[in-house]
Amino acid sequence: MKAVIFTGPSLSHEEAKKIFAEAEYRAPIKRGDALKALKEGKKVLGIIDGFFHQDVAISPREILEVLREGMIVVGGSSMGALRAVELCEFGMIGVGEIFRMFRNGELDSDDEVAVIFNPETFEAISEPLVNIRATISALVSKGLIRAELGKDLIRMAKKMHYSRRSYESLIAEAVEAELLSENDAEWLLRVIKENAINLKKLDAIKVVEKVKEICSAEKL
């Protein structure tokens, strides 16, 4: 296998393998993993998820080093999107909506994509702010909630620590702040779950698809 993709809470290894079985899938990336992959002879590196606080984050310098050695690096969704914005002018390939929003300045904080996850299964335990933004904005666009309420909910979510973010916690805080009644809260939580947008997962899929496309073109 000449391609390795680092993913976890955004897209499980099992789901990713259904898209591109020929790649090797590893846990969220941390400092030293890119250089290790280079030494192993990998040609294409896909970065989706990465460690922020649980371990030392992958540095732009390390990615730049493997790019200079000829490795193709694709990023999107989470840590991959952040590093792609920093390094796209040096050859790193960024894909997806989250990468686009960071590059255009619509998003400006790493906190937007941060989550806590189970260290054994890599399953996300909290909801990333970028997903909450996408979901609430969609509800406003569909006319399911008022624009003013949507802005208030996003503002409240942004103030929450990333480890506490969930739709349940957000709605509970909205009730406490008297933005919603108990009955409205129950209805809204149901509507949110029916219309939830997992933007990080959608972009993670794009990373895997891009790596697959590159491997096919390069005949790796």
Residue frames as qw, qx, qy, qz and C-alpha x, y, z in Angstrom:
[[0.000, 0.886, 0.463, 0.000, 0.00, 0.00, 0.00],
 [0.467, 0.229, 0.019, 0.854, 1.49, 3.30, -1.12],
 [0.208, -0.573, -0.108, -0.785, -1.21, 5.50, 0.42],
 [0.347, -0.301, -0.750, 0.477, -1.92, 6.06, 4.10],
 [0.232, -0.609, -0.251, -0.716, -4.85, 8.02, 5.50],
 [0.194, -0.054, -0.693, 0.692, -5.14, 9.27, 9.07],
 [0.439, -0.385, -0.299, -0.754, -8.73, 9.33, 10.23],
 [0.144, -0.093, -0.858, 0.484, -10.86, 8.59, 13.29],
 [0.181, 0.457, 0.625, -0.606, -13.85, 10.54, 14.63],
 [0.348, 0.461, -0.170, -0.798, -14.70, 12.19, 11.29],
 [0.804, 0.295, -0.343, -0.386, -14.80, 8.95, 9.28],
 [0.796, -0.366, 0.477, -0.074, -14.27, 5.44, 10.61],
 [0.142, -0.441, 0.804, 0.374, -11.72, 3.13, 9.03],
 [0.430, 0.275, 0.860, 0.007, -14.50, 0.73, 8.07],
 [0.409, 0.806, 0.318, -0.287, -16.43, 3.44, 6.22],
 [0.069, 0.794, -0.427, -0.428, -13.27, 4.72, 4.53],
 [0.333, -0.228, 0.875, 0.268, -12.30, 1.24, 3.30],
 [0.519, 0.534, 0.660, -0.096, -15.63, 0.98, 1.49],
 [0.329, 0.903, -0.020, -0.276, -14.56, 4.00, -0.58],
 [0.471, 0.712, -0.518, 0.053, -10.92, 3.05, -1.13],
 [0.945, -0.322, 0.046, -0.031, -9.81, -0.36, 0.10],
 [0.819, 0.347, -0.166, 0.425, -6.26, -0.05, -1.26],
 [0.054, 0.736, -0.333, 0.588, -5.15, 2.59, 1.26],
 [0.528, -0.171, -0.699, 0.451, -3.82, 1.92, 4.75],
 [0.318, -0.771, -0.187, -0.519, -5.83, 3.58, 7.51],
 [0.501, -0.004, -0.582, 0.640, -4.30, 4.79, 10.75],
 [0.292, -0.713, -0.520, 0.369, -5.36, 6.64, 13.90],
 [0.094, 0.989, 0.102, 0.039, -5.55, 10.47, 13.93],
 [0.680, 0.463, -0.207, 0.530, -2.17, 11.93, 12.99],
 [0.507, -0.842, 0.004, 0.186, 0.30, 13.25, 15.55],
 [0.046, 0.881, -0.453, -0.127, 3.82, 14.66, 15.49],
 [0.291, -0.463, 0.822, 0.159, 6.24, 12.32, 13.72],
 [0.715, 0.270, 0.627, -0.154, 3.64, 10.26, 11.82],
 [0.597, 0.777, -0.036, -0.195, 4.21, 11.92, 8.45],
 [0.095, 0.733, -0.671, -0.063, 7.97, 11.40, 8.59],
 [0.540, -0.168, 0.816, -0.121, 7.41, 7.81, 9.64],
 [0.744, 0.507, 0.391, -0.189, 5.16, 7.23, 6.63],
 [0.406, 0.835, -0.338, -0.157, 7.79, 8.76, 4.36],
 [0.160, -0.563, 0.811, -0.013, 10.47, 6.43, 5.70],
 [0.646, 0.092, 0.737, -0.174, 8.12, 3.48, 5.12],
 [0.215, -0.013, 0.732, 0.647, 7.95, 4.38, 1.44],
 [0.271, 0.693, 0.631, -0.220, 4.44, 5.81, 1.35],
 [0.315, 0.210, 0.406, 0.832, 3.79, 8.04, -1.66],
 [0.246, -0.537, -0.325, -0.738, 0.44, 9.61, -0.79],
 [0.189, -0.171, -0.706, 0.660, -0.60, 10.92, 2.61],
 [0.284, -0.601, -0.468, -0.582, -4.22, 11.73, 3.48],
 [0.162, -0.050, -0.609, 0.775, -4.83, 13.79, 6.62],
 [0.360, -0.612, -0.530, -0.463, -8.35, 13.95, 8.02],
 [0.604, -0.774, -0.122, -0.143, -8.18, 13.83, 11.81],
 [0.530, 0.398, -0.485, 0.570, -5.31, 14.71, 14.09],
 [0.553, -0.524, -0.506, 0.404, -4.53, 15.05, 17.76],
 [0.018, 0.841, 0.018, 0.540, -4.85, 18.52, 19.26],
 [0.358, -0.716, 0.376, -0.466, -4.54, 18.28, 23.03],
 [0.956, -0.245, 0.120, -0.108, -4.29, 14.52, 23.67],
 [0.820, -0.083, 0.249, 0.508, -0.88, 14.36, 21.96],
 [0.192, -0.545, 0.242, 0.779, 1.54, 16.63, 20.11],
 [0.615, 0.686, 0.250, -0.299, -0.10, 17.96, 16.96],
 [0.729, 0.263, 0.359, 0.521, 1.44, 17.43, 13.54],
 [0.159, -0.694, 0.036, 0.702, 3.39, 20.57, 12.65],
 [0.576, 0.792, 0.020, -0.204, 3.28, 22.43, 9.31],
 [0.004, -0.756, 0.633, 0.169, 7.08, 22.08, 9.20],
 [0.509, -0.152, 0.847, 0.031, 6.89, 18.27, 9.26],
 [0.659, 0.566, 0.484, -0.109, 4.35, 18.21, 6.44],
 [0.316, 0.894, -0.232, -0.215, 6.46, 20.68, 4.47],
 [0.269, -0.567, 0.762, 0.159, 9.43, 18.35, 4.87],
 [0.583, 0.136, 0.799, 0.067, 7.61, 15.37, 3.36],
 [0.530, 0.796, 0.219, -0.193, 6.25, 17.55, 0.56],
 [0.099, 0.843, -0.474, -0.235, 9.81, 18.54, -0.32],
 [0.365, -0.307, 0.870, 0.124, 10.69, 14.84, -0.48],
 [0.259, 0.094, -0.721, -0.636, 8.02, 14.32, -3.14],
 [0.045, 0.335, 0.913, -0.228, 5.18, 12.93, -1.06],
 [0.232, -0.414, -0.426, -0.770, 1.69, 13.96, -2.16],
 [0.080, -0.227, -0.730, 0.640, -0.32, 15.24, 0.82],
 [0.274, -0.480, -0.521, -0.651, -4.10, 15.71, 0.83],
 [0.113, -0.166, -0.686, 0.699, -5.99, 17.31, 3.70],
 [0.351, -0.381, -0.347, -0.782, -9.55, 18.17, 4.63],
 [0.614, -0.492, -0.593, -0.169, -12.32, 17.92, 7.22],
 [0.633, -0.754, -0.143, 0.106, -10.45, 18.54, 10.48],
 [0.516, -0.634, 0.321, 0.479, -6.71, 18.78, 11.17],
 [0.586, 0.200, 0.565, 0.545, -6.23, 18.09, 7.47],
 [0.199, 0.862, 0.367, 0.289, -8.18, 21.22, 6.53],
 [0.344, -0.916, 0.054, 0.199, -6.23, 23.38, 8.99],
 [0.570, -0.421, 0.471, 0.525, -2.84, 22.25, 7.71],
 [0.521, 0.443, 0.564, 0.464, -3.94, 22.43, 4.06],
 [0.064, 0.973, 0.211, 0.070, -4.87, 26.10, 4.49],
 [0.408, -0.814, 0.289, 0.295, -1.39, 26.78, 5.87],
 [0.464, -0.381, 0.674, 0.430, 0.44, 24.77, 3.23],
 [0.685, 0.572, 0.449, -0.032, -1.63, 24.83, 0.02],
 [0.314, 0.915, -0.215, -0.131, 0.77, 27.38, -1.50],
 [0.182, -0.624, 0.755, 0.089, 3.58, 24.88, -0.89],
 [0.365, 0.221, -0.831, -0.356, 1.84, 21.99, -2.63],
 [0.177, 0.156, 0.900, -0.368, -0.47, 20.42, -0.04],
 [0.242, -0.274, -0.648, -0.668, -3.86, 19.66, -1.60],
 [0.235, 0.132, 0.603, -0.751, -6.89, 20.90, 0.33],
 [0.242, -0.273, -0.765, -0.531, -10.39, 19.58, -0.35],
 [0.270, -0.536, -0.785, 0.150, -13.88, 20.11, 1.01],
 [0.137, -0.845, -0.320, -0.407, -16.13, 22.84, 2.35],
 [0.605, -0.754, -0.087, 0.240, -14.31, 23.28, 5.68],
 [0.624, -0.107, 0.238, 0.736, -11.00, 23.84, 3.90],
 [0.207, 0.586, 0.393, 0.678, -12.70, 26.40, 1.65],
 [0.334, -0.879, -0.284, -0.187, -14.24, 28.26, 4.60],
 [0.648, -0.601, 0.047, 0.465, -10.95, 28.47, 6.48],
 [0.547, 0.104, 0.338, 0.759, -9.08, 29.56, 3.35],
 [0.063, 0.651, 0.393, 0.647, -11.67, 32.29, 2.63],
 [0.076, 0.204, -0.416, 0.883, -11.69, 33.54, 6.21],
 [0.599, -0.424, -0.335, -0.591, -15.25, 32.47, 6.98],
 [0.856, -0.489, -0.159, 0.058, -13.80, 30.37, 9.81],
 [0.281, 0.775, -0.405, 0.395, -10.73, 31.38, 11.79],
 [0.434, -0.572, 0.579, -0.387, -10.41, 29.17, 14.86],
 [0.280, 0.213, -0.936, -0.028, -9.13, 25.61, 15.31],
 [0.314, 0.066, 0.712, -0.625, -11.94, 25.30, 17.87],
 [0.637, 0.262, -0.153, -0.709, -14.41, 24.98, 14.98],
 [0.758, 0.221, -0.568, -0.233, -13.35, 21.40, 14.26],
 [0.056, 0.359, -0.826, 0.430, -12.19, 20.25, 17.70],
 [0.818, -0.302, -0.243, -0.425, -13.92, 17.28, 19.37],
 [0.362, -0.452, 0.783, -0.228, -13.21, 14.78, 22.11],
 [0.798, 0.181, -0.442, -0.367, -13.27, 11.14, 21.11],
 [0.921, -0.325, 0.201, -0.079, -13.02, 7.66, 22.55],
 [0.060, -0.743, 0.637, 0.193, -9.28, 6.82, 22.53],
 [0.500, -0.111, 0.856, 0.071, -9.99, 3.16, 21.74],
 [0.518, 0.518, 0.676, 0.080, -12.71, 3.42, 19.08],
 [0.224, -0.055, 0.252, 0.940, -11.97, 7.00, 17.93],
 [0.046, -0.677, -0.678, -0.284, -15.73, 7.65, 17.99],
 [0.029, 0.416, -0.081, 0.905, -16.59, 11.34, 18.51],
 [0.265, -0.452, -0.751, 0.401, -18.10, 12.12, 21.91],
 [0.048, 0.631, 0.239, -0.736, -18.78, 15.83, 21.31],
 [0.529, 0.706, 0.446, 0.152, -20.22, 17.68, 18.30],
 [0.468, -0.055, 0.146, 0.870, -17.86, 19.99, 16.37],
 [0.114, 0.616, 0.226, -0.746, -18.92, 23.60, 16.08],
 [0.126, 0.286, -0.569, -0.760, -18.59, 23.50, 12.31],
 [0.121, -0.280, -0.924, -0.230, -21.30, 20.79, 12.18],
 [0.029, -0.616, -0.618, 0.488, -23.54, 22.77, 14.52],
 [0.077, 0.492, -0.149, -0.854, -23.15, 25.85, 12.31],
 [0.146, 0.066, -0.770, -0.618, -24.05, 23.90, 9.19],
 [0.123, -0.409, -0.904, 0.014, -27.08, 22.26, 10.79],
 [0.007, -0.642, -0.454, 0.618, -28.53, 25.40, 12.37],
 [0.089, 0.413, -0.329, -0.845, -27.94, 27.40, 9.17],
 [0.129, -0.114, -0.871, -0.460, -29.80, 24.71, 7.21],
 [0.068, -0.557, -0.786, 0.261, -32.76, 24.92, 9.60],
 [0.049, 0.612, 0.121, -0.780, -32.90, 28.68, 9.08],
 [0.100, 0.253, -0.612, -0.742, -32.68, 28.29, 5.30],
 [0.155, -0.272, -0.915, -0.254, -35.54, 25.77, 5.36],
 [0.360, -0.447, -0.118, -0.811, -37.68, 28.13, 7.42],
 [0.675, -0.333, -0.657, 0.045, -37.84, 25.72, 10.34],
 [0.472, -0.613, -0.347, 0.530, -36.46, 28.24, 12.83],
 [0.123, 0.988, 0.092, -0.014, -36.13, 32.03, 12.84],
 [0.613, 0.564, -0.243, 0.496, -32.85, 33.57, 11.74],
 [0.211, -0.747, 0.340, -0.530, -32.53, 35.40, 15.08],
 [0.870, -0.382, 0.255, -0.178, -32.86, 32.13, 17.02],
 [0.918, 0.292, -0.061, 0.261, -30.33, 30.51, 14.71],
 [0.314, 0.704, -0.326, 0.548, -27.78, 33.26, 15.41],
 [0.514, -0.646, 0.346, -0.447, -28.39, 32.95, 19.16],
 [0.979, -0.146, 0.137, -0.039, -27.89, 29.17, 19.09],
 [0.778, 0.439, -0.162, 0.420, -24.64, 29.42, 17.11],
 [0.010, 0.754, -0.336, 0.565, -23.41, 32.16, 19.45],
 [0.740, -0.512, 0.298, -0.318, -24.17, 29.97, 22.46],
 [0.986, 0.089, 0.025, 0.139, -22.44, 26.96, 20.89],
 [0.535, 0.638, -0.267, 0.485, -19.34, 29.04, 20.18],
 [0.266, -0.722, 0.380, -0.513, -19.10, 30.05, 23.84],
 [0.931, -0.300, 0.144, -0.149, -19.21, 26.41, 25.00],
 [0.278, -0.581, 0.741, 0.191, -15.94, 24.52, 25.49],
 [0.528, 0.327, -0.633, -0.462, -15.49, 22.12, 22.59],
 [0.150, 0.079, -0.971, 0.168, -15.57, 19.11, 24.92],
 [0.261, 0.297, 0.679, -0.618, -19.10, 20.03, 26.10],
 [0.403, 0.295, -0.261, -0.826, -20.68, 20.68, 22.73],
 [0.125, 0.228, 0.954, 0.146, -23.65, 18.54, 21.80],
 [0.240, -0.400, -0.457, -0.758, -27.09, 19.33, 20.46],
 [0.550, -0.577, -0.603, 0.026, -28.61, 18.19, 23.75],
 [0.467, -0.401, -0.283, 0.736, -26.38, 20.54, 25.79],
 [0.093, 0.106, 0.244, 0.959, -27.01, 23.41, 23.41],
 [0.371, -0.509, -0.546, -0.552, -30.79, 23.07, 23.59],
 [0.572, -0.551, -0.533, 0.293, -30.65, 22.71, 27.37],
 [0.347, -0.250, -0.118, 0.896, -28.71, 25.99, 27.61],
 [0.097, -0.278, -0.406, -0.865, -31.21, 27.67, 25.29],
 [0.492, -0.603, -0.596, -0.200, -34.04, 26.64, 27.62],
 [0.547, -0.476, -0.368, 0.582, -32.12, 27.91, 30.64],
 [0.204, -0.125, 0.102, 0.966, -31.56, 31.23, 28.85],
 [0.354, 0.573, 0.541, -0.504, -35.32, 31.32, 28.10],
 [0.169, 0.365, -0.535, -0.743, -34.77, 31.29, 24.35],
 [0.479, -0.062, -0.771, -0.415, -36.91, 28.18, 24.13],
 [0.714, -0.322, 0.249, -0.570, -39.77, 26.68, 26.09],
 [0.491, -0.246, 0.833, -0.066, -39.59, 23.04, 27.18],
 [0.734, 0.445, 0.486, -0.163, -42.07, 22.04, 24.47],
 [0.488, 0.840, -0.192, -0.138, -40.23, 23.98, 21.77],
 [0.164, -0.667, 0.726, 0.042, -36.94, 22.47, 22.93],
 [0.652, -0.003, 0.756, -0.061, -38.22, 18.93, 22.56],
 [0.685, 0.669, 0.266, -0.110, -39.52, 19.69, 19.07],
 [0.263, 0.888, -0.363, -0.103, -36.32, 21.46, 18.01],
 [0.378, -0.501, 0.777, 0.060, -34.04, 18.67, 19.21],
 [0.720, 0.259, 0.643, -0.023, -36.05, 16.20, 17.15],
 [0.545, 0.831, 0.072, -0.082, -35.88, 18.47, 14.08],
 [0.044, -0.819, 0.560, 0.119, -32.12, 18.93, 14.54],
 [0.537, -0.251, 0.803, 0.068, -31.54, 15.19, 14.63],
 [0.696, 0.504, 0.511, -0.037, -33.67, 14.73, 11.52],
 [0.479, 0.871, 0.033, 0.103, -31.76, 17.43, 9.62],
 [0.541, -0.714, 0.315, 0.312, -28.27, 17.16, 11.13],
 [0.663, 0.712, -0.216, 0.086, -25.41, 17.86, 8.73],
 [0.787, -0.463, 0.242, 0.330, -22.11, 16.12, 9.43],
 [0.402, 0.892, -0.193, -0.076, -19.88, 18.44, 7.45],
 [0.259, -0.669, 0.693, 0.069, -16.69, 16.88, 8.79],
 [0.690, 0.036, 0.722, 0.035, -17.73, 13.44, 7.58],
 [0.641, 0.729, 0.232, -0.066, -18.73, 14.76, 4.16],
 [0.200, 0.892, -0.402, -0.044, -15.33, 16.41, 3.77],
 [0.503, -0.450, 0.737, 0.032, -13.51, 13.34, 5.11],
 [0.781, 0.346, 0.520, 0.007, -15.11, 11.31, 2.33],
 [0.482, 0.873, -0.064, -0.024, -13.76, 13.83, -0.16],
 [0.193, -0.753, 0.626, 0.066, -10.24, 13.33, 1.20],
 [0.657, -0.095, 0.746, 0.049, -10.48, 9.56, 0.69],
 [0.689, 0.633, 0.353, -0.016, -11.92, 10.05, -2.79],
 [0.247, 0.923, -0.287, -0.073, -9.11, 12.47, -3.70],
 [0.379, -0.548, 0.741, 0.083, -6.43, 10.05, -2.49],
 [0.729, 0.225, 0.646, 0.013, -8.08, 7.31, -4.53],
 [0.548, 0.828, 0.104, -0.060, -8.12, 9.55, -7.61],
 [0.007, 0.857, -0.508, -0.086, -4.43, 10.40, -7.18],
 [0.548, -0.314, 0.773, 0.060, -3.41, 6.78, -6.69],
 [0.732, 0.466, 0.497, -0.003, -5.33, 5.80, -9.82],
 [0.416, 0.904, -0.087, -0.046, -3.74, 8.58, -11.87],
 [0.079, -0.775, 0.627, -0.003, -0.26, 7.81, -10.56],
 [0.861, 0.143, -0.468, -0.137, -0.88, 4.04, -10.90],
 [0.082, -0.523, 0.713, -0.460, 0.25, 3.45, -7.31]]
